Amino acid sequence: MTEPNLKGDGASASNAAAPASTSDKPRLEGHMGVTEVVFTVLAFSGPLTVVFGYLPLVIIFDGIGAPTAFLVATVLLMVFSVGYTRMALHLPNPGASYAYVTAGLGRVFGLGAACMSIFGYVVLELGVFCFIGNASQAFVTGTLGGPDFAWYWHTLFFWAIVSVTGYLNVEFTAKTVVVISAIGLVIIAAFEALAVYSGGPEGLSPGSFSWSAFVSGSPGLGLLFAILVFIGFESTAIYREEVKDARRTIPKATYLSVLIIGLVYMSATWCLVVSSGPSRAHAVAAANPSGMLSVALEAYAGRMAVVVATGIMIVSSLAVLLSIHNVAARYCYSVGYDGALPRFLGRAHPRHHSPYIASMADSLVTLVAIVIFAALSLDPNYLYARLGGTATVAILAIYMLTSVAIVFFFRRNSADTNLWERAIAPLLSTVGLAVVLWLAMANFDTIIDSNWTTASLLLLLIWAVPAGGMVLATYYRSKRPETYQRIGRN
């Protein structure tokens, strides 16, 4: 069998670096455009789920200045995207942060970043599985009056959907998440229109967008929680082999993803403040964070609107799972393709051109974990807080490491770049992300809603994972140099 042509630039460069044993086998392939990639990223952040249960947390920490926290987060990640997308033009390799860190900091750090990325996204996927199972049980039993099955049976139902869909071509998943995400955005837009039309109990105050409002609360924690909702935006680069004209699609999709996510959450947070009234927003969020949107929706459009929105929120959480699963599988595929993990993980389906072995491996790991959670009768809310918090810190660390790698990469490869692209923007984003990562670790007990003993153990686990990857790379360098040379496909 001859290898199909890749969709996107850099195919010849990647093929040249590919291991000989896999060069004549199918590779990932697709025809996704900017729209599909952007909506895949939007689905990752789960807009309706975030508005329901997460935005009130930012209001709790930063009061009426919460919308400005999203503005600051958007600016920081747009600056990060300058070097990230520019490096994509110089580095045709797939693998996203794995390839970026390898190219900038070397193969030892690159394999450590790959292990951290796989760990972060698989753990995040498990956290969302716990969330969707718990939310679905409450909705079916409490709202619809249906049968009362334990949360993990609901989770296993969604697990089956994700596992089957992840096996197929990415374009099938992309079409699914575009529809689901679009419906969620319509619900958010409808809420915002109702909030603006009604004016809220205290009118449409622009005070939320003032610097004094932003710094009046806890701006550090507000910014931290605001940035966490952007997680997944960098996954645009993981689809490099599955898009049309990667040199144009990946940069456009990255910038648009950051901009749209920022605007959606900034406006939705402001409308939540308006719906409660600026003077009461903090108290309302603190008293009932998970019900803040529901109370506002019911006041504007009645109980049925809340029921419909809740149902769509659960479906949008499925889109989140599909997106996370795709990213985790593609990181496993890239590292397996390079031979740094078992080579079979790097196989693509001959007809679907999907990372089907890596997808099945991810599904098996998550299934085993779900069964263990069920056997131990663990509380899904407890699991979601700790799994989600652990994953977000791991992924934030990858962002910061990627930003450092971009700085070092452009010190050696400055051609066709200006000072802003190769130095100023990467350095600014490195400092900004380092501050955010420090805030995340310093407040990790708050993020996972636990004590510092549990937080310390989880932080040790987070940093042990990349350390293990670096040790493995060092072993390859000494004992298996041909494998070491393939790391990052450089």
Phi, psi and omega in degrees: 000134175270150184284130177296152176292141176285152175264111183127172183278170173079011182298316183295322179296317181292320181296321182297328182269354184290148177295144186299327184290344181245359189290341181255019182248163181302150177237171175297144184205148178184177182229032182295142175256188182301316183300313181297319181293316180299315181290331175296319178292318178299319178299323178303317182280345176058066187309312184291322177297318180295316181295323180294310192240354188245318182303323177302332178294322178295322178294322178300317184279323187240011175057218183286353176276004182303319178302324179292330176300321178289327176296314179297318179298319179298315180298315181300315183283335172293321177295317176302320184294338179301305179289324182298312181284328178292321178295330179299330179287333179269339188237096183282002184289143170283175177113354176051233186301327177302312180290321182296312182293321178300313182294326183270322188241355177105169188290328180296310177294326181298314179290326174299318178295322179298315179296320178296320180295313179300314179301311184300315184285325177293317178295320177298319178300317178298320178299317180290327175300317178296317180297311186292325178295317180292317180294319180294319178298314180297322182289312183293316184279310186280321184267315183270347181072028181276185181295150185262085173268148179301154185303326185289337174291322175296317179299317181295328176297313180290327177300318180297319179296314181296318183296317180292315183294322180295337179287335186272175178301144185299334182293330176295314177297318182300317179296322179296311184289332176299314181295311182297315181294321180298319179296317178298319179294326177296317178298316179297316179297322179295317177299315181297319179298318179294320180295315180292319181295319182284331180082352180070174183291342184236011178087174182274087183276130175276004185299337181296339184260016177267151179295325180296324178292321181296316184272357183284335179264233174243081188300328179297310179292323177299314179295319179302308182292331176292317182292330182299332181285348178275352185304130183112345184295331182285352182290355176307321184288341181289340181265020187306322182278356188240018180239163174276131175049073186303328182297333178260319186293313185297310178299315180299314182295324180295309180298315181296321180299312180298314183296314182292315179301315180299313181294318181299312184283328177296313181290321180294322178295318178299319180292328174295320177297315180298317185295332178264337187097130183307324183286340183247353189302315182297315181295319180295316180296317181294324182286325184208070185299317183286344182251006185299313179291320181300317179297316180294316180297318181295322178294325182275320191228003177094169185297322183298326178297322178294317180299313180297314181297322179295317177299316179293326177299319179294319178295322179293332175293330174296320177297323176300313181298317179300318182292315180296316180301317180299317181293313180300316181296322182286329172295316178298319179299313183298316181289324176292321179299324179281350178087002180283336168243172180314130188300331183296338177295338182268020178269139175254148180293134184295336181254316183276343183053041178248159177280066194293325178291315178297322178297315180293325178296316177299317180297321180294316180298313181293324178297314179301317180296317180298318179297319178296315178302317181293317182297327180271359180055044181281146180287124181298329177294318176300315181294316184298316181297315184283320178292314180296317179295318178299315181295318184293323177294319178299317182287325174299321178297323178294319177302312182296317179295321177297319180296319176298318180298323179297318178302310182291325180299315184282347171292332181258341185227072186264359182297145177063025176228153175260176185299322179297316184288319188267344185225302189296306182297313178299321179292317179299316181292326178297314179296313181299315181289328176297319177296316180297318179296319177298318178299320181296317181287323180292333181244027185296327178297325177290319181299317183266002179054055183212187179270172185286339176295310177296318181299318181295318179296319180291324176296321176298320178296317181304314184277342177290330182296305178295328177299320177296319177297322179292321177296318179298318178297321178296321176297315179299320181299325182275317189253333182225070185300331179292325175290318180302320182293336182275346183304128181078001180052039180265000000 
